[in-house]
């Protein structure tokens, strides 16, 4: 993407300013994606943190993340109390309406844009398609599967080459009743498709999404959470990647009171590639939690994870958990995961826990890294000394920090809209000369 068209340049900044920011990112918290220092195959050690940032893996989880209980029965999980490892970061009082599981007829408003050849249908709860999906990993996901009473299904035919994205705009109507939902995206062999799930409005929403990627297919799924203030969204996102297929997920979380998303990837055949990208911006009192699980169980597959977040305001909270398992049968695996967080003000907290479990030494490479930091006065001084005022310098750093992730969406109009949304949130950004914030 050229400097003129990049998201970092959509609000009138000069190419020179973008270049200066690029120089800064190479030295600070905005460093580009990819392993900063790729560990030796099989070591699982974290890469180097960005200079000036705080690198951490968070508290070690209790029990192996590799052994996860799954079930379609909500009662099999019990009602979480917040003391469980998978729930200890989540504000239980705020997510309680979703966990109570009350039946509801409430719905989101759907607005769809389907390219020629794409089918949107519905199936009942006893349909064989649903019985073959990956099972829920927690009570909330199991409730969504059970209460939805079926699923909406998007089907992309084999070998289809879509000329535009499949777009589903899901809007809350303000109902206090929980909306239960289940969506399945089936992409046939050797097809190429982009699917956008655009969430907005006010709702209490518990939903599941499953993407079935056929052999040799190339699929990008963009999930945007731009909910209104007060919205609560919890869900599970599963991807099953076929032989020699490529799956890309881009998650963008900006709005809502509480958003908790669990993304899982498994491979149905060798040669699969999964790329998981994410951007989140937590403002005052917002809680944004992203949990990832990549299960390498077949040979010669690749995964790459890059999530970036920013926080500002009293009570802003983000949680990122990245679990990768390489099973004994997954020889030839190449995997890397990276999470970076930029804390903009006092009163904000970011938790980041990367986990990597390797059960075979016959891999190409594996590693993970996590870094959380804030603006450095010297870095801001550098930009200001080049003729950029302090406010613009701060905005430039944050936009550039996110731009290399947002550009993976591949839809210019949507990329520009999301960068404008980030710019709007930066409008409340105060000066950054306070004392250091608490970082987990």
C-alpha positions in Angstrom: 0.0 0.0 0.0 1.5 3.3 -1.0 2.0 6.2 1.5 -0.7 8.2 -0.3 -3.3 5.5 0.2 -2.3 4.0 3.5 -4.6 4.3 6.5 -1.9 6.3 8.3 -2.3 9.0 5.7 -6.1 9.4 5.5 -6.4 12.5 7.6 -4.1 14.8 5.7 -0.6 14.0 7.1 2.2 14.5 4.6 4.3 11.6 3.2 7.3 13.0 5.0 5.4 12.8 8.3 4.5 9.2 7.6 8.1 8.4 6.8 9.3 9.9 10.1 6.7 7.8 11.9 8.1 4.7 10.1 11.5 5.5 11.4 10.1 5.8 14.9 8.2 2.5 14.7 11.4 0.7 13.8 12.8 1.8 17.2 9.7 1.7 19.5 6.4 0.2 20.3 5.1 0.5 16.7 7.6 -2.0 15.3 6.4 -3.8 12.2 4.9 -7.3 12.3 7.0 -10.4 12.3 9.4 -12.0 14.7 11.7 -9.4 16.2 14.1 -12.2 16.9 13.0 -15.6 15.7 13.8 -18.3 18.3 15.5 -21.5 17.3 13.0 -24.2 16.2 11.4 -25.9 19.0 12.6 -23.6 21.8 9.3 -21.6 22.2 11.1 -18.7 23.8 9.7 -15.2 23.4 11.1 -12.8 20.9 12.6 -9.5 21.9 10.4 -6.8 23.2 10.4 -3.4 21.5 12.9 -1.0 23.2 11.3 1.0 25.9 8.3 -1.3 26.2 7.6 -3.8 29.0 7.7 -7.4 27.7 5.8 -10.0 29.7 3.9 -13.2 29.5 1.6 -12.6 32.4 0.9 -15.1 35.2 1.3 -18.7 34.2 -2.1 -20.4 33.7 -3.2 -23.2 36.0 -3.2 -26.4 34.0 -2.1 -27.0 30.5 -4.0 -24.8 27.9 -3.6 -27.8 25.5 -6.3 -29.8 27.3 -9.5 -28.0 26.8 -12.9 -29.3 27.7 -15.6 -28.9 25.0 -19.3 -29.6 25.0 -22.5 -28.6 23.4 -24.2 -28.8 26.8 -24.1 -25.5 28.8 -24.6 -27.3 32.1 -21.5 -29.4 31.5 -19.5 -26.2 32.1 -21.4 -25.0 35.2 -21.8 -21.3 35.9 -18.5 -19.5 36.1 -17.6 -17.5 39.1 -14.6 -15.6 37.8 -12.1 -17.8 39.7 -11.7 -20.1 36.7 -8.6 -19.6 34.6 -10.7 -18.9 31.5 -12.8 -16.3 33.3 -10.5 -14.6 35.8 -9.9 -11.6 33.6 -13.6 -11.1 32.7 -15.8 -8.7 34.7 -18.4 -11.3 35.7 -21.1 -8.8 36.8 -21.1 -7.2 33.3 -21.3 -10.4 31.4 -23.7 -12.2 33.7 -26.8 -11.6 31.5 -25.2 -13.7 28.8 -24.2 -16.5 31.1 -27.7 -16.7 32.7 -28.9 -18.2 29.5 -32.5 -16.9 29.5 -34.4 -17.9 26.3 -35.2 -15.0 24.0 -36.8 -14.2 20.7 -34.7 -11.0 20.3 -32.8 -10.6 17.0 -30.3 -8.4 15.4 -31.2 -6.4 12.3 -29.5 -7.9 9.3 -28.4 -6.0 6.2 -26.7 -8.2 3.6 -24.7 -7.6 0.4 -24.1 -10.9 -1.4 -22.1 -11.3 -4.6 -23.6 -13.4 -7.4 -23.4 -17.1 -6.7 -23.3 -16.7 -2.9 -26.2 -18.3 -1.0 -27.6 -17.3 2.4 -29.8 -20.0 4.0 -30.9 -21.2 7.4 -30.7 -24.7 9.0 -32.4 -26.2 12.0 -30.6 -27.2 15.2 -30.6 -30.9 14.2 -29.0 -30.3 10.8 -25.9 -32.5 10.3 -23.9 -29.4 9.4 -24.2 -28.1 12.9 -23.5 -31.4 14.5 -20.1 -31.5 12.7 -18.9 -28.1 13.8 -16.2 -27.7 16.5 -17.8 -27.8 19.9 -18.1 -24.8 22.3 -15.2 -24.2 24.7 -17.2 -22.4 27.4 -20.7 -22.0 28.8 -21.4 -18.8 26.9 -20.6 -20.4 23.5 -22.6 -23.5 24.4 -25.6 -21.4 25.3 -25.3 -19.5 22.0 -25.3 -22.8 20.1 -28.3 -24.2 22.1 -30.5 -21.1 22.3 -30.0 -20.0 18.6 -32.2 -22.9 17.5 -30.3 -23.4 14.3 -28.0 -21.2 12.2 -27.7 -18.9 9.2 -25.4 -20.4 6.6 -23.4 -18.5 3.9 -22.2 -20.8 1.1 -19.5 -19.8 -1.4 -19.4 -22.4 -4.3 -16.2 -24.3 -5.1 -13.8 -22.4 -7.4 -15.8 -19.2 -7.1 -13.7 -16.0 -7.4 -15.8 -13.3 -5.8 -15.6 -9.8 -7.3 -16.5 -8.1 -3.9 -16.8 -9.0 -0.3 -19.8 -10.8 1.3 -21.0 -8.3 3.8 -23.3 -9.0 6.7 -24.2 -5.9 8.8 -25.6 -6.9 12.2 -27.2 -4.1 14.2 -28.6 -4.2 17.7 -32.0 -2.7 18.2 -31.6 -1.7 21.9 -33.5 -4.7 23.4 -32.4 -5.7 26.9 -33.1 -9.4 26.0 -30.1 -11.4 25.0 -29.8 -12.1 21.3 -28.6 -15.7 20.5 -27.0 -16.3 17.2 -25.1 -18.9 15.1 -23.5 -18.3 11.7 -21.7 -20.8 9.5 -19.6 -19.8 6.5 -18.9 -22.6 4.0 -16.3 -21.9 1.3 -15.9 -24.5 -1.3 -12.6 -25.9 -2.6 -10.3 -23.5 -4.5 -12.7 -20.6 -4.0 -11.5 -17.1 -3.1 -13.7 -15.0 -0.9 -13.8 -12.1 1.7 -16.5 -12.0 4.3 -17.2 -9.0 6.5 -19.2 -9.2 9.7 -20.0 -5.7 10.8 -21.5 -5.3 14.3 -23.1 -2.1 15.4 -25.9 -0.7 17.5 -27.0 -1.6 21.1 -27.4 -5.2 22.0 -26.6 -8.0 24.4 -25.3 -10.5 22.0 -24.0 -14.1 22.3 -23.0 -15.6 19.0 -21.0 -18.3 17.4 -19.3 -18.2 14.0 -17.8 -21.2 12.2 -15.8 -20.9 9.0 -15.2 -24.1 7.0 -12.4 -23.5 4.5 -12.3 -26.0 1.6 -9.1 -27.5 0.3 -7.1 -25.0 -1.6 -9.5 -22.1 -0.8 -8.4 -18.6 0.2 -10.7 -16.9 2.7 -10.5 -13.6 4.6 -13.0 -13.0 7.4 -13.2 -9.5 8.9 -15.1 -9.1 12.1 -15.8 -5.5 13.2 -17.1 -4.8 16.7 -18.2 -1.1 16.5 -21.0 -1.4 19.0 -22.8 1.5 20.7 -21.9 2.3 24.3 -23.5 -0.2 26.7 -23.5 -3.1 24.3 -22.2 -6.5 25.5 -20.9 -9.1 23.0 -19.5 -12.5 23.8 -18.8 -15.2 21.2 -16.7 -18.0 19.8 -15.2 -18.0 16.4 -14.0 -21.3 14.9 -12.1 -21.9 11.6 -11.4 -25.3 10.1 -8.7 -24.9 7.5 -8.5 -27.5 4.6 -5.5 -29.0 2.9 -3.3 -26.3 1.3 -5.9 -23.6 2.1 -5.4 -20.1 3.5 -7.5 -18.6 6.2 -7.1 -15.0 7.3 -9.0 -13.4 10.1 -9.0 -9.7 10.9 -10.7 -8.7 14.2 -11.3 -5.0 14.9 -12.9 -4.1 18.3 -13.6 -0.5 19.0 -17.1 -0.1 20.6 -19.3 -1.6 23.2 -19.1 -1.8 27.0 -17.7 -5.4 27.1 -16.5 -7.5 24.2 -15.1 -11.0 24.8 -14.2 -13.1 21.7 -12.7 -16.6 21.6 -11.1 -17.5 18.2 -10.1 -21.1 17.5 -8.2 -22.5 14.5 -7.7 -26.2 13.6 -6.4 -27.8 10.4 -8.3 -30.4 8.4 -5.3 -31.3 6.2 -1.6 -30.6 5.7 -0.3 -27.4 4.0 -2.8 -25.1 5.6 -2.1 -21.5 6.6 -3.8 -19.4 9.2 -3.2 -15.7 9.7 -4.9 -14.0 12.7 -4.8 -10.2 12.9 -6.4 -8.0 15.4 -6.8 -4.3 16.4 -8.5 -3.1 19.6 -8.9 0.3 21.2 -10.3 0.4 24.7 -11.6 3.7 26.0 -12.7 4.7 29.5 -14.4 1.7 31.3 -14.4 -0.5 28.2 -13.4 -4.1 28.6 -12.1 -5.9 25.5 -10.9 -9.5 25.7 -9.5 -11.6 22.9 -8.6 -15.2 23.4 -6.9 -17.3 20.6 -6.3 -21.0 20.3 -4.3 -22.4 17.3 -4.2 -26.2 17.3 -1.5 -27.7 15.1 -2.3 -31.4 14.7 -1.3 -32.1 11.1 2.0 -31.7 9.3 3.4 -28.7 7.4 1.0 -26.0 8.5 1.7 -22.4 9.2 0.2 -19.9 11.6 0.9 -16.2 12.2 -0.7 -14.1 14.9 -0.4 -10.3 15.3 -2.7 -8.3 17.6 -2.2 -4.7 18.5 -4.2 -2.7 21.1 -4.3 0.8 22.6 -5.9 2.0 25.8 -6.9 5.3 27.2 -9.0 6.6 30.1 -9.8 5.5 33.7 -10.9 1.8 33.8 -9.9 1.0 30.2 -9.0 -2.7 30.2 -7.8 -5.1 27.5 -7.0 -8.8 27.8 -5.2 -10.9 25.1 -4.6 -14.6 25.5 -2.7 -16.5 22.8 -2.5 -20.3 23.0 -0.7 -22.3 20.4 -0.3 -26.1 20.6 2.0 -28.1 18.3 1.0 -31.8 18.7 3.4 -34.7 18.1 1.9 -35.3 14.7 2.4 -31.7 13.5 5.8 -32.0 12.1 7.0 -29.2 9.8 4.9 -26.6 11.7 5.9 -22.9 11.5 4.2 -20.6 13.9 4.7 -17.2 15.5 2.4 -15.0 17.7 2.9 -11.4 18.7 0.9 -9.0 20.9 1.7 -5.3 21.3 -0.2 -2.8 23.5 0.2 1.0 23.7 -1.1 2.5 27.0 -1.9 6.1 26.4 -3.1 7.4 29.9 -3.1 6.6 33.6 -5.9 4.3 34.8 -5.6 1.9 31.9 -4.5 -1.7 32.2 -3.4 -4.3 29.6 -3.0 -8.0 30.3 -1.2 -10.1 27.7 -0.5 -13.9 28.1 1.1 -15.8 25.2 1.4 -19.6 25.6 3.2 -22.0 23.4 3.2 -25.8 23.9 5.5 -27.8 21.6 5.3 -31.6 21.6 7.6 -32.4 18.7 11.1 -31.1 17.8 10.6 -31.6 14.1 9.3 -28.1 13.3 10.4 -25.2 11.1 10.1 -22.7 13.9 7.9 -21.5 16.8 7.9 -18.5 19.0 5.9 -15.8 20.7 6.4 -12.3 22.1 4.4 -9.7 24.0 5.2 -6.0 24.7 3.3 -3.3 26.5 4.5 0.3 26.8 3.6 3.9 26.5 4.9 7.0 24.6 8.5 7.9 25.2 9.2 11.6 25.7 12.3 11.2 23.6 10.4 9.7 20.7 7.9 12.5 20.8 10.7 15.0 21.0 12.2 13.4 17.8 9.0 14.0 15.8 8.5 17.5 17.2 12.1 18.4 16.3 11.2 17.6 12.7 8.4 20.2 12.7 5.5 18.2 13.8 3.4 19.6 16.7 3.0 17.4 19.8 -0.7 16.5 19.3 -0.2 15.5 15.6 2.9 13.5 16.7 0.9 11.5 19.2 -1.9 10.8 16.7 0.6 9.9 14.0 2.2 7.3 16.3 -1.1 5.7 17.2 -2.4 5.6 13.6 0.9 4.2 12.3 0.9 1.6 15.2 -2.4 0.2 13.8 -2.0 0.8 10.1 0.1 -2.3 9.3 -2.7 -4.5 10.8 -5.7 -2.7 9.4 -4.3 -2.9 5.8 -4.7 -6.7 5.9 -8.5 -6.1 5.5 -7.9 -5.3 1.9 -11.0 -3.2 1.5 -10.0 0.5 1.2 -13.4 1.9 2.2 -13.6 -0.2 5.3 -10.0 0.5 6.2 -10.5 4.2 5.9 -13.7 4.0 8.0 -12.0 2.2 10.8 -9.0 4.5 10.9 -11.4 7.4 11.1 -13.0 5.6 14.1 -9.6 5.4 15.8 -9.0 9.1 15.0 -12.3 9.9 16.7 -11.3 8.1 19.8 -8.0 9.9 19.8 -9.9 13.2 19.9 -10.2 12.8 23.7 -6.5 12.0 24.1 -5.0 14.2 26.8 -1.3 15.0 27.2 1.0 12.1 28.0 3.2 13.5 30.7 1.5 11.7 33.6 3.2 9.1 35.8 3.6 5.6 34.4 0.4 3.5 34.4 -0.1 0.0 35.8 0.7 -2.7 33.3 0.3 -6.4 34.1 
